[in-house]
């Protein structure tokens, strides 16, 4: 019998449109001989179509496994994962804890620092604590200003002078109650895909060559001018260091299933910095997560198969856990 796969997409996030594009790609590459697709669309107000998944074990007997293709808040941050845990449904990707800490850029950096993993200098502050003058004294320009919990470069600004800082902080604060300000790294943007549960493996890395000053939302999804190199042109020892750091970051966040780890390679020092980790990376036609695995020897349909296998494997393992005395 075919596995019945519920695909969740859309969602209450600034990445709503990207989620739709990712879900279409996943559904196109899902083997119809193996899977029956059940599409669950969530609109920008959070309304589910055709109906919501209920947080009750056994309430969805028509679903064998869930594939959340939701980016950003209310999908990649542990909220939907919590719903699926309550419903006792197997699901693709990271669990509640890994999803929530990976989504929060500041908490992710704190965990990396505890594990002695390299991250750039940063300052985090609440929406109502914006202090452009104080930030300008603490970090050298250029700097990046970001919402702490969002992806796809939504709400991000590269700031060159103190005079630009207040407006950048206001924009970031529109998207989150917490913002993060980071020292700008002059160098190369690299990414690495990670796959697995207890024994994760890393793909060959790729390099992003933005057409704009940095790889912003327009460059990622609208302009079609950014270039990518897969695999990245790096010395073998730097490639291995990057792959090792990607797996260490993945394990530090307690990720399972999949994640994409983004890096910055500083030109002046040759030092790698972990920039972000994305627990539901993009699956659009230009997204690098499936492309990196393709160049590492795993096709898009085979990647979907493996992600579903990992979801079912984790669920079976969890079933062996006692929840009552």
N, C-alpha and C positions, 0 to 999 in steps of 0.2 A: 504493500500500500504506500501511497505517496505521503510524505510528511506534510502536515498542514502548518504553514508558516504565516504568522501574522506580521505584517510590515507596518510599523508605526512611523508616520511622517507628518511634516508640516510643523505645527506647534506654536506656542506663545513665545516667540523669540525673534530677535532681529535677524536670525539666520533662517527664517521660515522658508524663503524661496530656495535657498541652497539645499535645505532638507528635501524639498520636493524633487529637485534635480538629482540628488543623491539616491533617493528612493527609486526613481525611474530607472536609473542605471542598475541598481541592485536587482530590480524586478526583471529587467531585460536580460540579465546574465544568470538568472536562476533557472536551473535545468527543469523544464516542464515535465520531464519523465520522472523526476525525483520529488518535486514539490508542488503542492497546491497552494497558491498565494491567496491570502486574505488581507486586503488593504484596509487599514484604519487611518483615515485622514483626520488630523486635528487642526482646526482653523486658528486664526490669530487671536481669537477670543477664548480658545481652549475648548471649543465644542467638538465632540467626537462624531465621526460618521463612518460606518452606519450607527454605531452605538459604542459606549465606553466599555473598557475592560473593567470588570468588577473586582474589588480587592478581597476576594473570597475563594478559597481553594475549591476546585471542582465547578466553579461557576462558568467556565469556558471550556466545556468538553470538546468543542470543535477545534481547539488550538493545541498543537503539539509543541511548538516552540515560537518564541517572539523574536523578531529582528527589529530593534529600535533603530531607526535612521533619523534621529532627532538631534539637531545640533543646538548647543547653547542652553540657556535656562529652561527649566521645565522639560528637559529631555536628556541632557548630557550631564546633569548636575546631581544625580542620585534620586530625584523626585520620581521619575517614571520607574526607575529600578526598584524603588521602595514599593510602588504599586504592584509590580510584577512579583516581588518577593511575597507580598501579602496574598496575591492570587495563586502562589505556588506554581508559577509557570517558568519553564526554562527560558532564558533569554540570552541573546548574543551580547558580548561586551562586558565591560567592567561592572562590578557590584556597586552597592550603595556607597560604601566608604571611599573606594577608589575613584568613583565618579565625582563625588562631592569635593574631595581634596584636589583632584586634578583640575577641576573646573575653576577653582579659586586660585588665580595666579600667585597671590601672595602666600597662601597656605602651602601651595606646591613648592614654592621657593624655600619656605621654612623647613619643609621635610627634606628637600635636597641638601640644604645646609647642615641639617642634623646628620645626614649620611656622608658629609664631606664631598658632595657633588658640586661642580662649579656653576654658579649663577652670577649674573651681573649685579652690580650695586643698585639698590632700589630703595624707595620710600613708599609706604602704603598709608593712606589716610581715608577718613570717612568723607562722605559728600559735604557735610557741614563743617569740615575742618580744613577746607581749602586755604592754603597759605603759600601763594606763589612766591613771595619774597623769601620765605624760609626754605622752600625747595631750591630756589636759585642759588642760595648760599651753600647747600649741601651737595649738589650734584653738578658736574661740569656739563656744558652744552656741547653737542646736541643731546636732547633727552627725549624719551618716548613717554606719552601719557596715555593710559589705557583704563577702560573699565576692568575691574578685577575678575568679573565673571561673564565673559562673552568671548566669541571667537570670530573667525573670518575677517579680522581686522576692523570690525564694526566699532565705531567710537574712538579709534586710535588716531593720535596726532604725533607727528615728529616736530619737535619744537627747537628752534635754533637760537632764540634770544629770550631774555626775561619778559619782554613785552608781549610775546605770543603765548605765554604760559597760562594766564588766567582764562583766556577763551578756550584753550585746549582742556583745561581742568573742568570747565563748565560743561563742555560737550561730553566728556567721559562720564561725568556725574549724571547726565541724562539717562545713561544706560545701566547704572549700578549705584548702590549706596556706598560702595567702596571703590576707590581708584588707586592705581599703582603707577608710580613714576620711576622710570629706569634710565640708567646711564646708557647713552647711545653707543653702540659698537660699530666701528667702521671696519667692514670686512665682508664675509660671505655668509649667505643664508643656506643652511643645509637641513635636510630632513631624513629621518630613518623610521621605517615601519617595524613594529614589533608584533608578534603573534604567539599566542600560547597561554596556558594556565600555569601549572607548576614549573614547566621547563620552557620558558619563552625563548624565541629565536628572533634575530634581527635580520632585516633585509639588507641588500646593498643600499647605501644612501644615495640621495639625489641632491642636486643644487638648484636653487631658484635664482634666476637672473631677472630681477624686476625691470619693467620698462619705465617705472616712476621712481621717485626718491626712496620709497620702500614698498614692500609687497602689500599694498592696501586692498580694500574691497574691490575697487574699480579694476585694479590690475589683475586680481584673482579671477573675477567673474564677468567683467563687462568689456574690457578693452581688447582682450585676446592678443596682447603684445608681449607679455612676459615670456621668457624662455626657461626651459628646464633642461638639465643634463642628468641622465640616468644611465649608468651610475655617475656619481660626482667624480670629477677629476682630482683625486687626492692621492698622496703617497700611501702605499699599503699600510704602513704603521698608523697613519692618521685615520684611515678607514676603519681599522680594527679598534682604535681608541674610541671613535665615534659610536660604533656598534656596541662596544662594551658599556659605554656610558648610557646608551639608549636602554639597554637591558637593566642596568642598575637603577635608572630612574623609574622604569616600569615596575620593578620589584619594590622599590621604596614606596611607591604609591599603592602597592598591593593590587595592581591591575591584573585582570584576566581577560581572555579573549583577544583583544586588539588594542593598539594605541599607536599614534604617530608622535614621535618626539622630534621637536624642532630645535635646531642649534644655530649658534652664531660662531663663526671662526674669525677671531680678531686678526686683522692684517698686520698690525704692528708687533704683536707678541706671538702669533701662531697658536693662541690658546683657544680651546673650545669652551663654549658656555652653553648650558642647557637653557633654552628660552621658554618653551612651553611643552606640555604634553596634552594630547587630544585623545580622549577615550572613545569618541565616535568620530573618526576622521571622515573627511569628505569622500564620497564615492561618485562624484560627477565625472563627466567625460574628461575633465582636465585635472582631476584630483590625483595626487601623487601616491596615496596609500596603495591602491590596486596596481598602479604602474610600477612602483618599486618592487612589489612581489612578482609582477610579470617578468621584470628584468632579472629577478632572482630565481626564476624557473617555475612560478606558480601562476596559472592563468586566473582570470577573474572568476569563472565558474568554479574552479578548484578552490579558490580562496573562500567563496561563499560556502562551499561544502565544508571546508575546514572550520570556519567560524561557527557553523551550526553544530558540527561534531563537538567542538569545545564547549558550546552552551549546554548540550545534552550531557556531556561528561561531567561538567561542574554540578549540574542539577542532580545527577545520580550520586555524586559524592556527598552533596548536602543532605540527601535523603537518608544517609547513614548517620546523621547527627540527631541526638536526642534533644527535644525542646521541652520535655516535661520530666518530672521526677518519676 
